[in-house]
Every structure is written in structure tokens, then in C-alpha cells.
């Protein structure tokens, strides 16, 4: 029996003999009628001549009834109907009374946490908070807090949040940010470059980045790994002031309100030249920006660029036309540092127009520096020399982080 290819399925199928092209028609044999007693009527054969009925029969014989099925010819049984497929049970609802309603996206991200932790080199800490998955469907408040930050940073996209959180855990397992916070850093390279302040009025956390205090750019930025460890330690020192492990206010879902656990930053460019970029500072800037963008989501509240030359302020206003509105709301450029108190608070130091501390160095160094007498305490720098203008130096690192 020949076969042909079904164009829809490309599966060979058998061709019935009567359907074959060019096949000869079947022959029909004649049926002779003998003058004998009438025979039992039979069903006319297909494509055959019907038998002639006897002349004395005036009415046709009734059609024979279908014979009942015998043992040799069993009756055809109908196939039983398939049982309906049971719907997959919905996962149990997550409950945390302190948090309130847990969104579907946040619940999904939480249920993926065991897999995320495994792929994250088994590291479980983020921003000083241990991530814990509870099989009783009662997630810890602090765990939800961290997951919500990653979810908001990715506009509610669970898969993107999974990827970023996994990458962050891998990075933290390698960088060990809390170890960097506890470690001792080179005083000659980093003294006076960064401070952390908590405003008493609204508990806003400020990180001060004083780029004009850099005395030796090669010493500060020449060893990129050493600089990044210090800069990460400074960020972790600020995050520690948020006390996320003891937080009690939920973070709203994406686009439903502000995150109350963020940091504001002040970048002071006094005595900084924008003419040429130091190559070591350029490399440090690029690396720091990438770290804070990828591994510290939803941490920036607002950022102030102060003591920026007027020409650079005009340039920023020109480029602002192409920046997203959400970014513009976070950034503020001031040509005069004394205007900063109007934007933040009178608690800023006097040289920023405030009435709080006299100088930033009165805050003390937020991370340990070499020469600290007691481990775990941060010495206050004294007799710090004023920064000297240097036309060869340009912007300092992490200006966008």
C-alpha cells in the first residue's frame, strides 16, 4: 500500500486502495435468476443488480431486522469519558500582622527565597538583615522589608528582582561589606573624605562626601580595591543608622508611596577642578557607581551637589531636560554650599548655612581608620589641614551613586 506525506503534519499516511490514482474499477458479476421457489429477500449489494421478486408477490418483503450481536461479534463499547483535571491548589496566604496585606508579587518573591539563597552562595545577609524563609507562611517583617526594596527597584517585576537579589548575595558573599565596616582603613588615604549624620528632626540619614579633602589622588584612588572597600564601609555605616533589622513600618508597594528607609547624600565639590579628570578617580567613580546601582537598590532618597561651579550648574540644567522625572526629584545642584541648610535642615554644619555642629569633623569618622586607639570606636580627626585647590584634579568618585 503506497504512502503519502500530509503537508500539515509531515507524517506518512496510508492511502486506501480505492483512492489510489489510476486504479481500475472493480468488476460486478451478474446474478442469474432461476425459476425456483422464492428465496429469502436479501439486502441489495452495493453497486450490484437487485434480485427480481416473483410475479405472485404483490407486496415487497419487509427489510430484515439487524441481527443481535453474538459472541463472535461483540458489540462496540464507547470509550469512557476522561476524568476532569483537578485544578492546582492555590498556595497558602502569607500572613504578617505587622506588615499587613502582602502583595502577590512580594509573596511570589518570598516563596522563591530558598532557591535564591542557594544560588547566592548560601549568603543570607543583606544590609545587616538576615533573610529567613519560614515554612509556616509567616515571613519575618525584616525579610519582607529587604525583598520589597528589590521588588520596588525593579518596578514590581519578580523575575528581575530575583536576578538582582541573587547577584547581590553573590557579591556580598565575596566583598563581605559588614567585614569592611568592622575593618581598619588607611587614615592617610581616607581621613576626612566621608561622614555620616542623623538629623534629629526627622531621623534622616545623611552621607557626606567631601572630595576637596583628598590630599593625594593616587594614594586615595590608586588602589581600586582598597578604595572600594572603604567606600562600601562608608555606605554600610550609613545603612546601619537605618536599623532595618528593627524596623516596624512597612515599605509600600511600587508606585504606592515613598520608601521610608533611604539615605540622602551630599557631594561637596569645593576646590575641585572640572577641567581634567584624574585617571585613578575616573576608574574609582565608574566602579563605585556600578556597585551602588547593582547591589544597593532603593537606598537613595535625595542627592545634593554643592559648591558646583556655575558653568557646571548650567550644564546640569541643560542635561536635566533629558533625565527622567524621578531622577530629577532626587537631584539638586547648588553653586553655593551655604544654601544647603534651606534644602535640608539647620542642623547641617555652619559652613553649609546651618546652626548645628561647627564642622563635619566634629561628627567623627564613621569607619575605623588606622591609628584608632580602641578597636570598634572611631576617632575624631583633629588638626585636619584645609584642602588646597588643585587644577589637575577633577570630579571624585561615585558622583551618581
MARPA-85962 format. One record per residue (C-alpha): residue in three letters; residue number from 1; x negated, y negated, z. Coordinates in Angstrom, 3 decimals, always signed. Layout:
BEGIN
[r ala,NUM,[X,Y,Z]]
...
***
This chain:
BEGIN
[r unk,1,[+0.000,+0.000,+0.000]]
[r unk,2,[-1.580,-3.294,-1.007]]
[r unk,3,[-2.030,-6.172,+1.401]]
[r unk,4,[-1.860,-9.934,+1.065]]
[r unk,5,[-3.078,-12.916,+3.164]]
[r unk,6,[-0.484,-15.018,+4.919]]
[r unk,7,[-1.649,-18.616,+4.362]]
[r unk,8,[-0.219,-19.744,+7.691]]
[r unk,9,[-1.939,-17.169,+9.853]]
[r unk,10,[-4.650,-15.753,+7.609]]
[r unk,11,[-3.664,-12.274,+8.857]]
[r unk,12,[-3.333,-9.423,+6.260]]
[r unk,13,[+0.260,-8.148,+5.984]]
[r unk,14,[+1.628,-5.040,+4.166]]
[r unk,15,[+3.697,-5.566,+1.003]]
[r unk,16,[+6.817,-3.421,+0.692]]
[r unk,17,[+6.830,-1.220,-2.492]]
[r unk,18,[+9.997,-2.820,-3.842]]
[r unk,19,[+8.465,-6.221,-3.543]]
[r unk,20,[+5.351,-5.418,-5.491]]
[r unk,21,[+4.983,-7.363,-8.695]]
[r unk,22,[+5.355,-5.273,-11.907]]
[r unk,23,[+6.779,-2.159,-10.174]]
[r unk,24,[+9.119,-0.067,-12.287]]
[r unk,25,[+12.828,+0.123,-11.188]]
[r unk,26,[+13.960,+3.358,-9.524]]
[r unk,27,[+15.814,+5.846,-11.716]]
[r unk,28,[+19.512,+6.623,-10.993]]
[r unk,29,[+20.641,+10.200,-11.599]]
[r unk,30,[+24.125,+10.832,-12.945]]
[r unk,31,[+26.604,+12.718,-10.721]]
[r unk,32,[+28.733,+15.227,-12.648]]
[r unk,33,[+32.425,+15.760,-11.671]]
[r unk,34,[+33.644,+19.376,-11.593]]
[r unk,35,[+37.323,+20.447,-11.708]]
[r unk,36,[+37.282,+21.897,-8.249]]
[r unk,37,[+39.037,+21.230,-5.035]]
[r unk,38,[+38.628,+17.712,-3.911]]
[r unk,39,[+35.639,+17.184,-1.733]]
[r unk,40,[+35.401,+15.120,+1.378]]
[r unk,41,[+35.011,+11.475,+0.498]]
[r unk,42,[+31.526,+10.105,+0.991]]
[r unk,43,[+30.181,+6.613,+1.349]]
[r unk,44,[+29.186,+5.299,-2.058]]
[r unk,45,[+25.455,+5.406,-2.569]]
[r unk,46,[+23.708,+2.130,-3.183]]
[r unk,47,[+23.171,+1.451,-6.864]]
[r unk,48,[+24.872,+4.764,-7.754]]
[r unk,49,[+28.129,+5.628,-9.647]]
[r unk,50,[+31.066,+6.298,-7.290]]
[r unk,51,[+32.778,+9.758,-7.472]]
[r unk,52,[+36.195,+9.913,-9.246]]
[r unk,53,[+39.157,+10.689,-6.970]]
[r unk,54,[+41.660,+13.500,-8.026]]
[r unk,55,[+44.757,+12.449,-10.022]]
[r unk,56,[+47.295,+13.689,-7.394]]
[r unk,57,[+45.894,+11.407,-4.667]]
[r unk,58,[+47.858,+8.210,-4.636]]
[r unk,59,[+46.069,+6.556,-1.728]]
[r unk,60,[+42.374,+6.326,-1.085]]
[r unk,61,[+40.959,+8.335,+1.753]]
[r unk,62,[+40.117,+6.385,+4.859]]
[r unk,63,[+36.452,+5.483,+5.384]]
[r unk,64,[+34.734,+7.916,+7.695]]
[r unk,65,[+34.031,+6.739,+11.207]]
[r unk,66,[+30.429,+6.312,+12.312]]
[r unk,67,[+29.202,+9.444,+13.997]]
[r unk,68,[+28.193,+9.053,+17.599]]
[r unk,69,[+24.541,+9.121,+18.399]]
[r unk,70,[+23.211,+12.611,+19.013]]
[r unk,71,[+20.256,+13.840,+20.955]]
[r unk,72,[+18.238,+13.902,+17.756]]
[r unk,73,[+19.216,+10.305,+17.000]]
[r unk,74,[+19.032,+8.347,+20.257]]
[r unk,75,[+20.808,+5.012,+20.490]]
[r unk,76,[+18.618,+1.915,+20.171]]
[r unk,77,[+18.266,+0.196,+23.535]]
[r unk,78,[+17.941,-3.567,+23.788]]
[r unk,79,[+14.765,-4.996,+25.351]]
[r unk,80,[+15.237,-6.205,+28.959]]
[r unk,81,[+15.136,-9.956,+29.421]]
[r unk,82,[+11.845,-11.319,+30.780]]
[r unk,83,[+11.977,-12.409,+34.383]]
[r unk,84,[+11.781,-16.208,+34.817]]
[r unk,85,[+8.304,-17.513,+35.633]]
[r unk,86,[+8.159,-18.790,+39.169]]
[r unk,87,[+7.100,-22.437,+39.492]]
[r unk,88,[+3.822,-23.070,+41.293]]
[r unk,89,[+4.470,-24.286,+44.794]]
[r unk,90,[+3.515,-27.913,+45.414]]
[r unk,91,[+0.544,-28.378,+47.773]]
[r unk,92,[+1.487,-29.324,+51.325]]
[r unk,93,[+1.712,-33.013,+52.063]]
[r unk,94,[-1.275,-34.672,+53.712]]
[r unk,95,[-0.461,-36.439,+56.952]]
[r unk,96,[-2.365,-39.079,+58.891]]
[r unk,97,[-0.083,-41.224,+61.005]]
[r unk,98,[-2.682,-43.936,+61.403]]
[r unk,99,[-3.157,-44.215,+57.626]]
[r unk,100,[+0.499,-43.974,+56.661]]
[r unk,101,[+1.542,-42.916,+53.165]]
[r unk,102,[-1.273,-41.158,+51.316]]
[r unk,103,[-1.045,-41.718,+47.556]]
[r unk,104,[-1.042,-38.778,+45.139]]
[r unk,105,[-4.427,-39.860,+43.753]]
[r unk,106,[-6.012,-40.077,+47.190]]
[r unk,107,[-4.542,-36.697,+48.159]]
[r unk,108,[-5.927,-35.137,+44.984]]
[r unk,109,[-9.381,-36.601,+45.617]]
[r unk,110,[-9.298,-35.320,+49.192]]
[r unk,111,[-8.426,-31.783,+48.058]]
[r unk,112,[-11.424,-31.843,+45.724]]
[r unk,113,[-13.741,-32.779,+48.594]]
[r unk,114,[-15.127,-29.260,+49.303]]
[r unk,115,[-16.246,-28.927,+45.690]]
[r unk,116,[-17.658,-32.478,+45.709]]
[r unk,117,[-19.698,-31.831,+48.852]]
[r unk,118,[-21.096,-28.635,+47.390]]
[r unk,119,[-22.188,-30.374,+44.195]]
[r unk,120,[-23.576,-33.270,+46.237]]
[r unk,121,[-26.454,-31.154,+47.533]]
[r unk,122,[-24.433,-30.400,+50.647]]
[r unk,123,[-24.827,-34.002,+51.834]]
[r unk,124,[-21.776,-35.207,+53.776]]
[r unk,125,[-22.573,-38.762,+54.943]]
[r unk,126,[-21.582,-41.983,+53.155]]
[r unk,127,[-22.028,-45.443,+54.724]]
[r unk,128,[-22.556,-43.869,+58.126]]
[r unk,129,[-19.311,-41.860,+57.901]]
[r unk,130,[-19.305,-38.033,+57.806]]
[r unk,131,[-16.942,-36.722,+55.128]]
[r unk,132,[-14.857,-33.880,+56.559]]
[r unk,133,[-12.278,-31.663,+54.852]]
[r unk,134,[-9.604,-30.336,+57.214]]
[r unk,135,[-7.693,-27.200,+56.143]]
[r unk,136,[-4.792,-28.217,+58.387]]
[r unk,137,[-3.905,-31.002,+55.893]]
[r unk,138,[-4.620,-33.681,+58.484]]
[r unk,139,[-7.517,-35.648,+56.959]]
[r unk,140,[-9.692,-37.828,+59.142]]
[r unk,141,[-8.984,-41.540,+58.861]]
[r unk,142,[-12.624,-42.438,+58.225]]
[r unk,143,[-12.876,-39.839,+55.437]]
[r unk,144,[-9.824,-41.334,+53.709]]
[r unk,145,[-11.439,-44.759,+54.084]]
[r unk,146,[-14.540,-43.754,+52.116]]
[r unk,147,[-12.600,-41.840,+49.462]]
[r unk,148,[-10.326,-44.830,+48.945]]
[r unk,149,[-13.327,-47.059,+48.230]]
[r unk,150,[-14.483,-44.769,+45.428]]
[r unk,151,[-10.930,-44.457,+44.101]]
[r unk,152,[-10.390,-48.238,+44.032]]
[r unk,153,[-13.758,-48.792,+42.347]]
[r unk,154,[-12.530,-46.572,+39.507]]
[r unk,155,[-9.064,-48.152,+39.240]]
[r unk,156,[-7.339,-45.079,+40.657]]
[r unk,157,[-8.927,-42.625,+38.198]]
[r unk,158,[-9.517,-39.461,+40.230]]
[r unk,159,[-11.975,-37.781,+37.864]]
[r unk,160,[-14.177,-40.872,+37.648]]
[r unk,161,[-14.075,-41.211,+41.436]]
[r unk,162,[-15.145,-37.558,+41.748]]
[r unk,163,[-18.102,-38.159,+39.448]]
[r unk,164,[-19.240,-41.304,+41.259]]
[r unk,165,[-18.866,-39.812,+44.715]]
[r unk,166,[-20.758,-36.671,+43.685]]
[r unk,167,[-23.592,-38.750,+42.205]]
[r unk,168,[-23.682,-40.915,+45.339]]
[r unk,169,[-24.017,-37.890,+47.598]]
[r unk,170,[-26.873,-36.549,+45.488]]
[r unk,171,[-28.612,-39.936,+45.595]]
[r unk,172,[-28.110,-40.321,+49.360]]
[r unk,173,[-29.486,-36.816,+49.933]]
[r unk,174,[-32.657,-37.914,+48.158]]
[r unk,175,[-33.009,-41.560,+49.250]]
[r unk,176,[-31.780,-40.945,+52.822]]
[r unk,177,[-30.533,-44.520,+53.409]]
[r unk,178,[-29.994,-44.076,+57.157]]
[r unk,179,[-33.566,-42.862,+57.485]]
[r unk,180,[-34.695,-46.011,+55.674]]
[r unk,181,[-32.683,-48.111,+58.111]]
[r unk,182,[-34.466,-46.455,+61.025]]
[r unk,183,[-37.880,-46.566,+59.351]]
[r unk,184,[-40.519,-49.260,+59.704]]
[r unk,185,[-41.184,-51.532,+56.717]]
[r unk,186,[-44.125,-53.720,+55.733]]
[r unk,187,[-43.848,-57.036,+57.543]]
[r unk,188,[-46.261,-58.802,+55.174]]
[r unk,189,[-44.142,-57.800,+52.193]]
[r unk,190,[-40.596,-58.338,+53.538]]
[r unk,191,[-40.644,-60.661,+56.539]]
[r unk,192,[-38.065,-63.428,+56.244]]
[r unk,193,[-36.563,-62.132,+52.991]]
[r unk,194,[-33.276,-60.823,+54.353]]
[r unk,195,[-30.926,-61.362,+57.279]]
[r unk,196,[-27.516,-60.137,+58.412]]
[r unk,197,[-24.983,-62.358,+60.176]]
[r unk,198,[-21.491,-61.616,+61.515]]
[r unk,199,[-19.161,-64.607,+61.695]]
[r unk,200,[-17.174,-64.669,+64.922]]
[r unk,201,[-14.136,-66.398,+63.418]]
[r unk,202,[-13.096,-63.582,+61.077]]
[r unk,203,[-15.792,-60.925,+61.589]]
[r unk,204,[-17.035,-61.488,+58.053]]
[r unk,205,[-20.415,-59.850,+57.464]]
[r unk,206,[-22.987,-61.925,+55.552]]
[r unk,207,[-26.212,-60.727,+53.978]]
[r unk,208,[-28.742,-63.493,+53.375]]
[r unk,209,[-31.297,-63.008,+50.581]]
[r unk,210,[-34.000,-65.678,+50.794]]
[r unk,211,[-36.056,-65.356,+47.640]]
[r unk,212,[-38.043,-68.502,+48.269]]
[r unk,213,[-39.622,-66.756,+51.256]]
[r unk,214,[-41.592,-64.385,+49.030]]
[r unk,215,[-45.281,-65.131,+49.590]]
[r unk,216,[-46.839,-62.527,+47.292]]
[r unk,217,[-44.679,-61.173,+44.475]]
[r unk,218,[-46.985,-58.284,+43.743]]
[r unk,219,[-47.031,-57.238,+47.399]]
[r unk,220,[-43.255,-57.510,+47.697]]
[r unk,221,[-42.198,-56.059,+44.323]]
[r unk,222,[-45.318,-54.322,+43.020]]
[r unk,223,[-44.476,-51.036,+44.739]]
[r unk,224,[-40.941,-50.494,+43.432]]
[r unk,225,[-40.178,-47.501,+45.658]]
[r unk,226,[-41.271,-49.397,+48.768]]
[r unk,227,[-39.165,-52.425,+47.836]]
[r unk,228,[-36.046,-50.360,+47.117]]
[r unk,229,[-36.303,-48.566,+50.454]]
[r unk,230,[-36.454,-51.921,+52.254]]
[r unk,231,[-33.574,-53.348,+50.187]]
[r unk,232,[-31.420,-50.270,+50.804]]
[r unk,233,[-32.201,-50.525,+54.531]]
[r unk,234,[-31.016,-54.156,+54.494]]
[r unk,235,[-27.757,-53.119,+52.819]]
[r unk,236,[-27.205,-50.308,+55.312]]
[r unk,237,[-27.864,-52.727,+58.184]]
[r unk,238,[-25.032,-54.919,+56.894]]
[r unk,239,[-22.710,-51.931,+56.365]]
[r unk,240,[-23.400,-50.795,+59.927]]
[r unk,241,[-21.809,-54.067,+61.102]]
[r unk,242,[-18.551,-52.975,+59.432]]
[r unk,243,[-18.419,-49.971,+61.780]]
[r unk,244,[-16.486,-47.876,+59.271]]
[r unk,245,[-16.580,-44.761,+61.450]]
[r unk,246,[-14.385,-46.581,+63.999]]
[r unk,247,[-12.191,-48.499,+61.542]]
[r unk,248,[-8.438,-48.413,+62.145]]
[r unk,249,[-6.962,-50.437,+59.276]]
[r unk,250,[-6.193,-48.571,+56.023]]
[r unk,251,[-7.549,-49.758,+52.689]]
[r unk,252,[-4.671,-50.458,+50.269]]
[r unk,253,[-4.355,-48.535,+47.026]]
[r unk,254,[-5.917,-50.016,+43.906]]
[r unk,255,[-4.425,-53.381,+42.941]]
[r unk,256,[-2.231,-53.422,+46.067]]
[r unk,257,[-4.286,-55.734,+48.255]]
[r unk,258,[-7.836,-56.579,+49.367]]
[r unk,259,[-10.282,-54.158,+50.942]]
[r unk,260,[-10.921,-55.451,+54.497]]
[r unk,261,[-14.282,-53.654,+54.763]]
[r unk,262,[-16.633,-55.577,+52.496]]
[r unk,263,[-19.754,-57.716,+52.699]]
[r unk,264,[-20.385,-61.244,+51.462]]
[r unk,265,[-23.804,-62.212,+50.146]]
[r unk,266,[-25.750,-65.451,+49.972]]
[r unk,267,[-28.610,-65.714,+47.466]]
[r unk,268,[-30.829,-68.725,+48.087]]
[r unk,269,[-32.985,-69.841,+45.145]]
[r unk,270,[-34.720,-72.756,+46.840]]
[r unk,271,[-38.255,-73.188,+45.430]]
[r unk,272,[-37.603,-70.576,+42.732]]
[r unk,273,[-38.502,-71.341,+39.134]]
[r unk,274,[-36.254,-70.135,+36.321]]
[r unk,275,[-38.849,-70.781,+33.615]]
[r unk,276,[-40.629,-67.418,+33.589]]
[r unk,277,[-39.707,-64.055,+35.034]]
[r unk,278,[-42.297,-62.202,+37.097]]
[r unk,279,[-42.508,-58.641,+35.627]]
[r unk,280,[-42.511,-56.997,+39.065]]
[r unk,281,[-39.437,-58.980,+40.123]]
[r unk,282,[-37.716,-58.082,+36.841]]
[r unk,283,[-38.201,-54.350,+37.391]]
[r unk,284,[-37.068,-54.607,+41.016]]
[r unk,285,[-33.992,-56.589,+40.005]]
[r unk,286,[-32.934,-54.042,+37.413]]
[r unk,287,[-33.394,-51.079,+39.758]]
[r unk,288,[-31.592,-52.693,+42.698]]
[r unk,289,[-28.646,-53.772,+40.570]]
[r unk,290,[-28.199,-50.221,+39.313]]
[r unk,291,[-28.317,-48.743,+42.817]]
[r unk,292,[-25.713,-51.096,+44.259]]
[r unk,293,[-23.480,-50.754,+41.215]]
[r unk,294,[-23.516,-46.948,+41.178]]
[r unk,295,[-23.745,-45.977,+44.848]]
[r unk,296,[-22.149,-48.819,+46.831]]
[r unk,297,[-18.656,-49.231,+45.348]]
[r unk,298,[-16.185,-51.761,+46.736]]
[r unk,299,[-18.779,-53.301,+49.037]]
[r unk,300,[-18.967,-56.842,+47.656]]
[r unk,301,[-16.436,-59.341,+48.944]]
[r unk,302,[-17.874,-62.558,+47.512]]
[r unk,303,[-21.266,-63.854,+46.475]]
[r unk,304,[-22.775,-67.317,+46.741]]
[r unk,305,[-25.716,-68.535,+44.651]]
[r unk,306,[-27.089,-71.607,+46.415]]
[r unk,307,[-29.800,-74.144,+45.635]]
[r unk,308,[-29.464,-73.241,+41.966]]
[r unk,309,[-30.920,-75.896,+39.612]]
[r unk,310,[-28.251,-77.989,+37.931]]
[r unk,311,[-29.127,-76.718,+34.475]]
[r unk,312,[-28.653,-73.126,+35.628]]
[r unk,313,[-25.358,-74.085,+37.213]]
[r unk,314,[-24.171,-75.455,+33.877]]
[r unk,315,[-25.337,-72.292,+32.162]]
[r unk,316,[-23.354,-70.159,+34.588]]
[r unk,317,[-20.213,-72.222,+33.955]]
[r unk,318,[-20.678,-71.667,+30.217]]
[r unk,319,[-21.086,-67.902,+30.574]]
[r unk,320,[-18.190,-67.764,+33.044]]
[r unk,321,[-15.846,-68.106,+30.090]]
[r unk,322,[-16.721,-64.519,+29.153]]
[r unk,323,[-16.606,-62.968,+32.631]]
[r unk,324,[-13.587,-61.053,+33.992]]
[r unk,325,[-11.348,-62.990,+36.332]]
[r unk,326,[-12.019,-60.525,+39.152]]
[r unk,327,[-15.756,-61.244,+38.855]]
[r unk,328,[-15.268,-65.000,+38.798]]
[r unk,329,[-13.260,-64.822,+42.003]]
[r unk,330,[-16.215,-63.222,+43.747]]
[r unk,331,[-18.964,-65.547,+42.431]]
[r unk,332,[-19.648,-69.140,+43.468]]
[r unk,333,[-22.612,-71.219,+42.269]]
[r unk,334,[-23.756,-74.190,+44.366]]
[r unk,335,[-26.568,-76.528,+43.401]]
[r unk,336,[-26.903,-77.809,+46.949]]
[r unk,337,[-27.238,-75.431,+49.887]]
[r unk,338,[-25.767,-77.970,+52.283]]
[r unk,339,[-22.362,-77.402,+50.642]]
[r unk,340,[-22.227,-73.770,+51.724]]
[r unk,341,[-20.526,-74.416,+55.063]]
[r unk,342,[-17.467,-75.671,+53.152]]
[r unk,343,[-17.164,-72.318,+51.407]]
[r unk,344,[-17.903,-70.001,+54.337]]
[r unk,345,[-17.877,-71.451,+57.845]]
[r unk,346,[-19.557,-73.968,+60.099]]
[r unk,347,[-21.304,-71.001,+61.707]]
[r unk,348,[-23.924,-70.974,+58.948]]
[r unk,349,[-27.347,-72.479,+59.818]]
[r unk,350,[-27.869,-76.223,+59.857]]
[r unk,351,[-29.787,-76.331,+56.586]]
[r unk,352,[-26.636,-74.977,+54.898]]
[r unk,353,[-24.483,-77.705,+56.411]]
[r unk,354,[-23.309,-75.649,+59.380]]
[r unk,355,[-23.347,-76.159,+63.129]]
[r unk,356,[-24.256,-72.636,+64.172]]
[r unk,357,[-27.787,-71.349,+64.551]]
[r unk,358,[-30.599,-73.704,+63.730]]
[r unk,359,[-32.444,-71.405,+61.344]]
[r unk,360,[-31.885,-67.995,+59.820]]
[r unk,361,[-34.941,-66.575,+61.542]]
[r unk,362,[-33.053,-67.026,+64.818]]
[r unk,363,[-30.924,-64.071,+63.674]]
[r unk,364,[-33.968,-61.789,+63.764]]
[r unk,365,[-34.936,-59.202,+61.183]]
[r unk,366,[-32.104,-56.699,+60.613]]
[r unk,367,[-34.505,-53.841,+59.844]]
[r unk,368,[-37.639,-52.709,+61.633]]
[r unk,369,[-40.876,-54.263,+60.438]]
[r unk,370,[-44.420,-53.246,+61.218]]
[r unk,371,[-45.576,-54.716,+64.494]]
[r unk,372,[-42.273,-54.367,+66.327]]
[r unk,373,[-43.237,-53.603,+69.920]]
[r unk,374,[-40.267,-51.418,+70.833]]
[r unk,375,[-39.008,-48.801,+68.335]]
[r unk,376,[-35.413,-49.401,+67.408]]
[r unk,377,[-35.453,-53.123,+68.194]]
[r unk,378,[-36.004,-55.820,+65.627]]
[r unk,379,[-38.481,-58.567,+66.434]]
[r unk,380,[-37.614,-62.161,+65.698]]
[r unk,381,[-40.192,-63.726,+63.349]]
[r unk,382,[-41.935,-66.758,+64.805]]
[r unk,383,[-44.082,-69.448,+63.226]]
[r unk,384,[-42.845,-68.490,+59.791]]
[r unk,385,[-44.578,-70.745,+57.207]]
[r unk,386,[-42.316,-72.703,+54.850]]
[r unk,387,[-42.039,-71.330,+51.326]]
[r unk,388,[-44.198,-73.052,+48.739]]
[r unk,389,[-42.923,-73.827,+45.232]]
[r unk,390,[-44.400,-71.550,+42.605]]
[r unk,391,[-43.752,-72.388,+38.969]]
[r unk,392,[-44.969,-68.961,+37.913]]
[r unk,393,[-42.154,-67.179,+39.741]]
[r unk,394,[-38.612,-66.667,+38.538]]
[r unk,395,[-35.468,-65.080,+39.903]]
[r unk,396,[-35.795,-62.498,+42.648]]
[r unk,397,[-34.195,-59.061,+42.634]]
[r unk,398,[-30.583,-57.860,+42.888]]
[r unk,399,[-29.026,-61.145,+41.785]]
[r unk,400,[-25.923,-59.288,+40.679]]
[r unk,401,[-25.855,-56.660,+43.393]]
***
